[in-house]
Amino acid sequence: MSPDPTSVSATTAEGTSPASAGDRIFKAARELFYRQGIHAVGVEAIAAAAGTTKMSLYRNFSSKDELVAAVLKDQDQEFWVWWDSVIAPYAGQPRRQIEALFEEFTSRASEEESCRGCPIANAAVEIIDDDHPARSVVRGHHQEMRRRLQELCREMGARDPERLGDSLMLLMGGAFLSRLVFDDIGPVESIYEASQNLLDCGE
């Protein structure tokens, strides 16, 4: 699982220059969207959390939809940085890379009490209009996840890498969803074992 998408603070350390209004707006929106949902958060709430005004928000972002897209693009990039860092130590070992992804995912999802699943998957439920500027970010993120998992399965010599990759993707997505449903970590505890069973059956 990627790092907590709200982990970046909008405040600055003593002795450093204050964050720009645009930065504060971006960071406030990122946290509010994740904690409360995109539709539930208005521009007034974002501006208030950022310590600025609606006018300032619209000077930095042409619309709330564009701000949503910018936040999701940032979270998409952060996710792939996390992904690459997890698999990097196991170059040339595709099965071990998949295992490492599920190990790290399980660890983070189990430890983070504030976890509310994947912000991009959550956005997929709320953003359904094809003309929304964030829709392509959501679609592209999941297409890339599918491609990467299928490629790893292909490299490990799976009998049906496309189907195995899709199964692993569904498993990860279901685990993200479970964090929204259960007060405790729930089914997340079983995700690594389930991924191992899929890999064993797919070889």
PyRosetta script that sets phi, psi and omega in degrees:
from pyrosetta import init, pose_from_sequence

init()
pose = pose_from_sequence("MSPDPTSVSATTAEGTSPASAGDRIFKAARELFYRQGIHAVGVEAIAAAAGTTKMSLYRNFSSKDELVAAVLKDQDQEFWVWWDSVIAPYAGQPRRQIEALFEEFTSRASEEESCRGCPIANAAVEIIDDDHPARSVVRGHHQEMRRRLQELCREMGARDPERLGDSLMLLMGGAFLSRLVFDDIGPVESIYEASQNLLDCGE")
pose.set_psi(1, 141.5)
pose.set_omega(1, -179.6)
pose.set_phi(2, -69.9)
pose.set_psi(2, 163.2)
pose.set_omega(2, 178.4)
pose.set_phi(3, -56.3)
pose.set_psi(3, 155.8)
pose.set_omega(3, 178.8)
pose.set_phi(4, -52.4)
pose.set_psi(4, 120.1)
pose.set_omega(4, -176.2)
pose.set_phi(5, -68.4)
pose.set_psi(5, -4.9)
pose.set_omega(5, 177.8)
pose.set_phi(6, -108.6)
pose.set_psi(6, 12.5)
pose.set_omega(6, -171.6)
pose.set_phi(7, -73.5)
pose.set_psi(7, -16.5)
pose.set_omega(7, -179.2)
pose.set_phi(8, -83.8)
pose.set_psi(8, 121.3)
pose.set_omega(8, -177.6)
pose.set_phi(9, -82.4)
pose.set_psi(9, 146.1)
pose.set_omega(9, 177.5)
pose.set_phi(10, -82.1)
pose.set_psi(10, -7.9)
pose.set_omega(10, 179.9)
pose.set_phi(11, -90.2)
pose.set_psi(11, 161.5)
pose.set_omega(11, 179.0)
pose.set_phi(12, -118.2)
pose.set_psi(12, 157.0)
pose.set_omega(12, -179.2)
pose.set_phi(13, -71.0)
pose.set_psi(13, 151.6)
pose.set_omega(13, 179.0)
pose.set_phi(14, -60.0)
pose.set_psi(14, 135.0)
pose.set_omega(14, 178.6)
pose.set_phi(15, 94.1)
pose.set_psi(15, -7.5)
pose.set_omega(15, 177.5)
pose.set_phi(16, -104.4)
pose.set_psi(16, 161.4)
pose.set_omega(16, 179.6)
pose.set_phi(17, -70.2)
pose.set_psi(17, 144.1)
pose.set_omega(17, -178.0)
pose.set_phi(18, -64.8)
pose.set_psi(18, 151.6)
pose.set_omega(18, 178.0)
pose.set_phi(19, -64.9)
pose.set_psi(19, 148.1)
pose.set_omega(19, 177.6)
pose.set_phi(20, -68.1)
pose.set_psi(20, 162.3)
pose.set_omega(20, 178.8)
pose.set_phi(21, -58.9)
pose.set_psi(21, -40.1)
pose.set_omega(21, 179.6)
pose.set_phi(22, -62.3)
pose.set_psi(22, -41.1)
pose.set_omega(22, 178.2)
pose.set_phi(23, -64.8)
pose.set_psi(23, -43.2)
pose.set_omega(23, -179.4)
pose.set_phi(24, -64.8)
pose.set_psi(24, -41.0)
pose.set_omega(24, 178.1)
pose.set_phi(25, -62.6)
pose.set_psi(25, -45.6)
pose.set_omega(25, -179.6)
pose.set_phi(26, -59.7)
pose.set_psi(26, -47.6)
pose.set_omega(26, -177.0)
pose.set_phi(27, -68.5)
pose.set_psi(27, -37.5)
pose.set_omega(27, 177.3)
pose.set_phi(28, -65.7)
pose.set_psi(28, -42.9)
pose.set_omega(28, 179.5)
pose.set_phi(29, -63.6)
pose.set_psi(29, -42.5)
pose.set_omega(29, 180.0)
pose.set_phi(30, -56.8)
pose.set_psi(30, -45.6)
pose.set_omega(30, -179.0)
pose.set_phi(31, -71.3)
pose.set_psi(31, -46.2)
pose.set_omega(31, -177.9)
pose.set_phi(32, -64.6)
pose.set_psi(32, -42.5)
pose.set_omega(32, 178.8)
pose.set_phi(33, -59.1)
pose.set_psi(33, -41.8)
pose.set_omega(33, -177.8)
pose.set_phi(34, -70.0)
pose.set_psi(34, -43.4)
pose.set_omega(34, -175.5)
pose.set_phi(35, -76.4)
pose.set_psi(35, -36.8)
pose.set_omega(35, -170.6)
pose.set_phi(36, -115.7)
pose.set_psi(36, -16.3)
pose.set_omega(36, -177.5)
pose.set_phi(37, 102.2)
pose.set_psi(37, 151.1)
pose.set_omega(37, -175.1)
pose.set_phi(38, -67.9)
pose.set_psi(38, -47.9)
pose.set_omega(38, -176.5)
pose.set_phi(39, -68.7)
pose.set_psi(39, -28.0)
pose.set_omega(39, -176.2)
pose.set_phi(40, -76.4)
pose.set_psi(40, -14.9)
pose.set_omega(40, -174.6)
pose.set_phi(41, -106.0)
pose.set_psi(41, 120.7)
pose.set_omega(41, 178.3)
pose.set_phi(42, -95.6)
pose.set_psi(42, 169.1)
pose.set_omega(42, -179.0)
pose.set_phi(43, -65.3)
pose.set_psi(43, -28.9)
pose.set_omega(43, 178.1)
pose.set_phi(44, -63.9)
pose.set_psi(44, -42.8)
pose.set_omega(44, -179.7)
pose.set_phi(45, -66.0)
pose.set_psi(45, -39.6)
pose.set_omega(45, 179.0)
pose.set_phi(46, -64.4)
pose.set_psi(46, -46.8)
pose.set_omega(46, -179.9)
pose.set_phi(47, -61.5)
pose.set_psi(47, -41.9)
pose.set_omega(47, -179.8)
pose.set_phi(48, -64.0)
pose.set_psi(48, -44.3)
pose.set_omega(48, -179.8)
pose.set_phi(49, -65.0)
pose.set_psi(49, -29.2)
pose.set_omega(49, -179.4)
pose.set_phi(50, -86.8)
pose.set_psi(50, -6.0)
pose.set_omega(50, -178.9)
pose.set_phi(51, 69.6)
pose.set_psi(51, 36.0)
pose.set_omega(51, -178.9)
pose.set_phi(52, -139.7)
pose.set_psi(52, -158.8)
pose.set_omega(52, -176.0)
pose.set_phi(53, -123.7)
pose.set_psi(53, 163.9)
pose.set_omega(53, 175.7)
pose.set_phi(54, -59.3)
pose.set_psi(54, -38.2)
pose.set_omega(54, 179.6)
pose.set_phi(55, -60.2)
pose.set_psi(55, -41.9)
pose.set_omega(55, 178.5)
pose.set_phi(56, -65.3)
pose.set_psi(56, -38.8)
pose.set_omega(56, 178.8)
pose.set_phi(57, -59.7)
pose.set_psi(57, -45.8)
pose.set_omega(57, -177.0)
pose.set_phi(58, -74.6)
pose.set_psi(58, -17.7)
pose.set_omega(58, 172.5)
pose.set_phi(59, -72.4)
pose.set_psi(59, -29.2)
pose.set_omega(59, -177.9)
pose.set_phi(60, -94.9)
pose.set_psi(60, -30.1)
pose.set_omega(60, -179.7)
pose.set_phi(61, -135.2)
pose.set_psi(61, 130.7)
pose.set_omega(61, -173.3)
pose.set_phi(62, -65.0)
pose.set_psi(62, -24.3)
pose.set_omega(62, -179.8)
pose.set_phi(63, -162.1)
pose.set_psi(63, 167.6)
pose.set_omega(63, 174.8)
pose.set_phi(64, -62.8)
pose.set_psi(64, -38.1)
pose.set_omega(64, -179.9)
pose.set_phi(65, -60.3)
pose.set_psi(65, -40.5)
pose.set_omega(65, 178.4)
pose.set_phi(66, -67.4)
pose.set_psi(66, -34.4)
pose.set_omega(66, 176.5)
pose.set_phi(67, -66.6)
pose.set_psi(67, -42.5)
pose.set_omega(67, 176.2)
pose.set_phi(68, -58.2)
pose.set_psi(68, -46.1)
pose.set_omega(68, -179.4)
pose.set_phi(69, -62.1)
pose.set_psi(69, -41.2)
pose.set_omega(69, 179.9)
pose.set_phi(70, -64.4)
pose.set_psi(70, -41.7)
pose.set_omega(70, 178.6)
pose.set_phi(71, -63.4)
pose.set_psi(71, -45.3)
pose.set_omega(71, -178.4)
pose.set_phi(72, -67.8)
pose.set_psi(72, -35.8)
pose.set_omega(72, 176.1)
pose.set_phi(73, -61.7)
pose.set_psi(73, -41.0)
pose.set_omega(73, 178.9)
pose.set_phi(74, -65.0)
pose.set_psi(74, -42.3)
pose.set_omega(74, 179.5)
pose.set_phi(75, -69.1)
pose.set_psi(75, -33.2)
pose.set_omega(75, 175.6)
pose.set_phi(76, -63.2)
pose.set_psi(76, -47.2)
pose.set_omega(76, 179.6)
pose.set_phi(77, -63.1)
pose.set_psi(77, -41.0)
pose.set_omega(77, 179.4)
pose.set_phi(78, -63.1)
pose.set_psi(78, -38.9)
pose.set_omega(78, 180.0)
pose.set_phi(79, -62.0)
pose.set_psi(79, -42.6)
pose.set_omega(79, -177.5)
pose.set_phi(80, -73.9)
pose.set_psi(80, -29.2)
pose.set_omega(80, 172.2)
pose.set_phi(81, -62.6)
pose.set_psi(81, -44.1)
pose.set_omega(81, 177.2)
pose.set_phi(82, -61.1)
pose.set_psi(82, -48.7)
pose.set_omega(82, -178.7)
pose.set_phi(83, -55.6)
pose.set_psi(83, -51.2)
pose.set_omega(83, -177.6)
pose.set_phi(84, -63.3)
pose.set_psi(84, -36.3)
pose.set_omega(84, 179.6)
pose.set_phi(85, -68.6)
pose.set_psi(85, -31.8)
pose.set_omega(85, -179.5)
pose.set_phi(86, -72.3)
pose.set_psi(86, -41.5)
pose.set_omega(86, -175.2)
pose.set_phi(87, -87.8)
pose.set_psi(87, -16.4)
pose.set_omega(87, -174.7)
pose.set_phi(88, -55.2)
pose.set_psi(88, -40.2)
pose.set_omega(88, -178.4)
pose.set_phi(89, -66.9)
pose.set_psi(89, -10.7)
pose.set_omega(89, -174.2)
pose.set_phi(90, -119.7)
pose.set_psi(90, 37.6)
pose.set_omega(90, 179.7)
pose.set_phi(91, -56.8)
pose.set_psi(91, 134.5)
pose.set_omega(91, -179.4)
pose.set_phi(92, 82.3)
pose.set_psi(92, 2.7)
pose.set_omega(92, 179.5)
pose.set_phi(93, -124.7)
pose.set_psi(93, 75.2)
pose.set_omega(93, -171.8)
pose.set_phi(94, -58.0)
pose.set_psi(94, -40.7)
pose.set_omega(94, 179.1)
pose.set_phi(95, -65.3)
pose.set_psi(95, -41.9)
pose.set_omega(95, -179.9)
pose.set_phi(96, -64.4)
pose.set_psi(96, -32.3)
pose.set_omega(96, 176.9)
pose.set_phi(97, -65.8)
pose.set_psi(97, -42.5)
pose.set_omega(97, 177.3)
pose.set_phi(98, -63.6)
pose.set_psi(98, -44.6)
pose.set_omega(98, 179.1)
pose.set_phi(99, -59.7)
pose.set_psi(99, -41.5)
pose.set_omega(99, -179.5)
pose.set_phi(100, -63.4)
pose.set_psi(100, -38.8)
pose.set_omega(100, 177.9)
pose.set_phi(101, -60.9)
pose.set_psi(101, -44.9)
pose.set_omega(101, -178.2)
pose.set_phi(102, -74.2)
pose.set_psi(102, -32.1)
pose.set_omega(102, 174.8)
pose.set_phi(103, -62.0)
pose.set_psi(103, -49.3)
pose.set_omega(103, -177.8)
pose.set_phi(104, -67.5)
pose.set_psi(104, -39.0)
pose.set_omega(104, 177.5)
pose.set_phi(105, -60.0)
pose.set_psi(105, -47.8)
pose.set_omega(105, -179.5)
pose.set_phi(106, -61.3)
pose.set_psi(106, -44.0)
pose.set_omega(106, -178.6)
pose.set_phi(107, -61.4)
pose.set_psi(107, -48.8)
pose.set_omega(107, -177.4)
pose.set_phi(108, -68.6)
pose.set_psi(108, -43.2)
pose.set_omega(108, -178.7)
pose.set_phi(109, -65.9)
pose.set_psi(109, -30.0)
pose.set_omega(109, -179.6)
pose.set_phi(110, -78.0)
pose.set_psi(110, -32.8)
pose.set_omega(110, -174.7)
pose.set_phi(111, -86.3)
pose.set_psi(111, -29.3)
pose.set_omega(111, -173.5)
pose.set_phi(112, -88.2)
pose.set_psi(112, 100.2)
pose.set_omega(112, -179.1)
pose.set_phi(113, -65.0)
pose.set_psi(113, -27.6)
pose.set_omega(113, -177.4)
pose.set_phi(114, -85.9)
pose.set_psi(114, 1.9)
pose.set_omega(114, -177.3)
pose.set_phi(115, -61.1)
pose.set_psi(115, 130.4)
pose.set_omega(115, 176.1)
pose.set_phi(116, -123.4)
pose.set_psi(116, 39.4)
pose.set_omega(116, 177.0)
pose.set_phi(117, 78.4)
pose.set_psi(117, -161.8)
pose.set_omega(117, -177.4)
pose.set_phi(118, -88.9)
pose.set_psi(118, 123.1)
pose.set_omega(118, -178.3)
pose.set_phi(119, -61.4)
pose.set_psi(119, -31.1)
pose.set_omega(119, -178.4)
pose.set_phi(120, -77.4)
pose.set_psi(120, -38.0)
pose.set_omega(120, 175.3)
pose.set_phi(121, -65.3)
pose.set_psi(121, -39.2)
pose.set_omega(121, 177.3)
pose.set_phi(122, -61.7)
pose.set_psi(122, -40.6)
pose.set_omega(122, -179.9)
pose.set_phi(123, -64.8)
pose.set_psi(123, -30.5)
pose.set_omega(123, -179.3)
pose.set_phi(124, -61.2)
pose.set_psi(124, -30.1)
pose.set_omega(124, 179.6)
pose.set_phi(125, -74.2)
pose.set_psi(125, -35.5)
pose.set_omega(125, -175.4)
pose.set_phi(126, -87.6)
pose.set_psi(126, -31.9)
pose.set_omega(126, -175.3)
pose.set_phi(127, -102.5)
pose.set_psi(127, 102.3)
pose.set_omega(127, -174.5)
pose.set_phi(128, -115.0)
pose.set_psi(128, -12.8)
pose.set_omega(128, -179.6)
pose.set_phi(129, -79.0)
pose.set_psi(129, 127.5)
pose.set_omega(129, -178.0)
pose.set_phi(130, -63.3)
pose.set_psi(130, -25.2)
pose.set_omega(130, -177.9)
pose.set_phi(131, -89.2)
pose.set_psi(131, 0.7)
pose.set_omega(131, 176.2)
pose.set_phi(132, -69.7)
pose.set_psi(132, 133.3)
pose.set_omega(132, -176.3)
pose.set_phi(133, -63.1)
pose.set_psi(133, -18.3)
pose.set_omega(133, 179.7)
pose.set_phi(134, -89.1)
pose.set_psi(134, -13.0)
pose.set_omega(134, -176.1)
pose.set_phi(135, -62.3)
pose.set_psi(135, -40.0)
pose.set_omega(135, 180.0)
pose.set_phi(136, -68.0)
pose.set_psi(136, -29.3)
pose.set_omega(136, 177.1)
pose.set_phi(137, -66.9)
pose.set_psi(137, -45.9)
pose.set_omega(137, 179.8)
pose.set_phi(138, -62.1)
pose.set_psi(138, -47.4)
pose.set_omega(138, -178.8)
pose.set_phi(139, -64.9)
pose.set_psi(139, -44.1)
pose.set_omega(139, -179.0)
pose.set_phi(140, -63.8)
pose.set_psi(140, -37.4)
pose.set_omega(140, 179.0)
pose.set_phi(141, -61.2)
pose.set_psi(141, -46.8)
pose.set_omega(141, -177.1)
pose.set_phi(142, -74.6)
pose.set_psi(142, -31.9)
pose.set_omega(142, 174.5)
pose.set_phi(143, -64.1)
pose.set_psi(143, -40.1)
pose.set_omega(143, 179.8)
pose.set_phi(144, -69.0)
pose.set_psi(144, -38.9)
pose.set_omega(144, 176.7)
pose.set_phi(145, -62.0)
pose.set_psi(145, -44.4)
pose.set_omega(145, 179.1)
pose.set_phi(146, -61.3)
pose.set_psi(146, -45.4)
pose.set_omega(146, -179.6)
pose.set_phi(147, -60.6)
pose.set_psi(147, -45.5)
pose.set_omega(147, -177.2)
pose.set_phi(148, -65.8)
pose.set_psi(148, -42.0)
pose.set_omega(148, 179.7)
pose.set_phi(149, -67.1)
pose.set_psi(149, -42.5)
pose.set_omega(149, 178.3)
pose.set_phi(150, -63.6)
pose.set_psi(150, -38.0)
pose.set_omega(150, 179.1)
pose.set_phi(151, -65.1)
pose.set_psi(151, -42.5)
pose.set_omega(151, 177.1)
pose.set_phi(152, -62.9)
pose.set_psi(152, -39.9)
pose.set_omega(152, 178.4)
pose.set_phi(153, -66.5)
pose.set_psi(153, -35.8)
pose.set_omega(153, 177.3)
pose.set_phi(154, -65.7)
pose.set_psi(154, -41.6)
pose.set_omega(154, -178.7)
pose.set_phi(155, -68.0)
pose.set_psi(155, -28.5)
pose.set_omega(155, 179.7)
pose.set_phi(156, -85.3)
pose.set_psi(156, 0.0)
pose.set_omega(156, 176.1)
pose.set_phi(157, 80.7)
pose.set_psi(157, 27.9)
pose.set_omega(157, 179.4)
pose.set_phi(158, -61.6)
pose.set_psi(158, 148.7)
pose.set_omega(158, 179.9)
pose.set_phi(159, -62.2)
pose.set_psi(159, -41.4)
pose.set_omega(159, -179.9)
pose.set_phi(160, -135.0)
pose.set_psi(160, 82.0)
pose.set_omega(160, -173.2)
pose.set_phi(161, -62.4)
pose.set_psi(161, -33.0)
pose.set_omega(161, -180.0)
pose.set_phi(162, -65.7)
pose.set_psi(162, -46.3)
pose.set_omega(162, -178.9)
pose.set_phi(163, -69.6)
pose.set_psi(163, -39.8)
pose.set_omega(163, 179.2)
pose.set_phi(164, -65.2)
pose.set_psi(164, -42.5)
pose.set_omega(164, 178.1)
pose.set_phi(165, -61.3)
pose.set_psi(165, -41.3)
pose.set_omega(165, 177.9)
pose.set_phi(166, -64.6)
pose.set_psi(166, -39.4)
pose.set_omega(166, 179.6)
pose.set_phi(167, -63.8)
pose.set_psi(167, -41.6)
pose.set_omega(167, 178.4)
pose.set_phi(168, -65.7)
pose.set_psi(168, -37.9)
pose.set_omega(168, 178.0)
pose.set_phi(169, -64.6)
pose.set_psi(169, -42.9)
pose.set_omega(169, 178.2)
pose.set_phi(170, -63.9)
pose.set_psi(170, -37.5)
pose.set_omega(170, 178.6)
pose.set_phi(171, -63.2)
pose.set_psi(171, -46.0)
pose.set_omega(171, 179.7)
pose.set_phi(172, -64.8)
pose.set_psi(172, -42.1)
pose.set_omega(172, 179.1)
pose.set_phi(173, -63.6)
pose.set_psi(173, -39.3)
pose.set_omega(173, 178.2)
pose.set_phi(174, -65.4)
pose.set_psi(174, -35.7)
pose.set_omega(174, 178.3)
pose.set_phi(175, -67.2)
pose.set_psi(175, -40.7)
pose.set_omega(175, 175.6)
pose.set_phi(176, -57.6)
pose.set_psi(176, -46.1)
pose.set_omega(176, -178.4)
pose.set_phi(177, -62.3)
pose.set_psi(177, -38.0)
pose.set_omega(177, -177.2)
pose.set_phi(178, -62.1)
pose.set_psi(178, -28.4)
pose.set_omega(178, 178.6)
pose.set_phi(179, -67.7)
pose.set_psi(179, -22.9)
pose.set_omega(179, 177.0)
pose.set_phi(180, -82.3)
pose.set_psi(180, -21.4)
pose.set_omega(180, -172.2)
pose.set_phi(181, -96.4)
pose.set_psi(181, -41.8)
pose.set_omega(181, -172.9)
pose.set_phi(182, -100.6)
pose.set_psi(182, 142.8)
pose.set_omega(182, 178.4)
pose.set_phi(183, -68.8)
pose.set_psi(183, -34.4)
pose.set_omega(183, 176.4)
pose.set_phi(184, -99.0)
pose.set_psi(184, -170.0)
pose.set_omega(184, -176.6)
pose.set_phi(185, -74.7)
pose.set_psi(185, -17.3)
pose.set_omega(185, 171.9)
pose.set_phi(186, 53.4)
pose.set_psi(186, -134.6)
pose.set_omega(186, -175.5)
pose.set_phi(187, -62.9)
pose.set_psi(187, -13.1)
pose.set_omega(187, -179.7)
pose.set_phi(188, -56.8)
pose.set_psi(188, -31.7)
pose.set_omega(188, 179.8)
pose.set_phi(189, -59.1)
pose.set_psi(189, -25.0)
pose.set_omega(189, -174.3)
pose.set_phi(190, -97.1)
pose.set_psi(190, -2.0)
pose.set_omega(190, -170.0)
pose.set_phi(191, -66.8)
pose.set_psi(191, -38.8)
pose.set_omega(191, -178.1)
pose.set_phi(192, -66.2)
pose.set_psi(192, -45.8)
pose.set_omega(192, 178.6)
pose.set_phi(193, -60.4)
pose.set_psi(193, -40.6)
pose.set_omega(193, 179.3)
pose.set_phi(194, -64.8)
pose.set_psi(194, -39.3)
pose.set_omega(194, 178.2)
pose.set_phi(195, -65.2)
pose.set_psi(195, -37.5)
pose.set_omega(195, 178.0)
pose.set_phi(196, -63.7)
pose.set_psi(196, -40.9)
pose.set_omega(196, 179.3)
pose.set_phi(197, -63.4)
pose.set_psi(197, -41.0)
pose.set_omega(197, 178.1)
pose.set_phi(198, -64.3)
pose.set_psi(198, -43.3)
pose.set_omega(198, -179.6)
pose.set_phi(199, -64.4)
pose.set_psi(199, -41.8)
pose.set_omega(199, 179.1)
pose.set_phi(200, -61.8)
pose.set_psi(200, -41.8)
pose.set_omega(200, -179.1)
pose.set_phi(201, -72.8)
pose.set_psi(201, -26.9)
pose.set_omega(201, -175.0)
pose.set_phi(202, -86.5)
pose.set_psi(202, -15.3)
pose.set_omega(202, -178.5)
pose.set_phi(203, -71.8)
pose.dump_pdb("model.pdb")
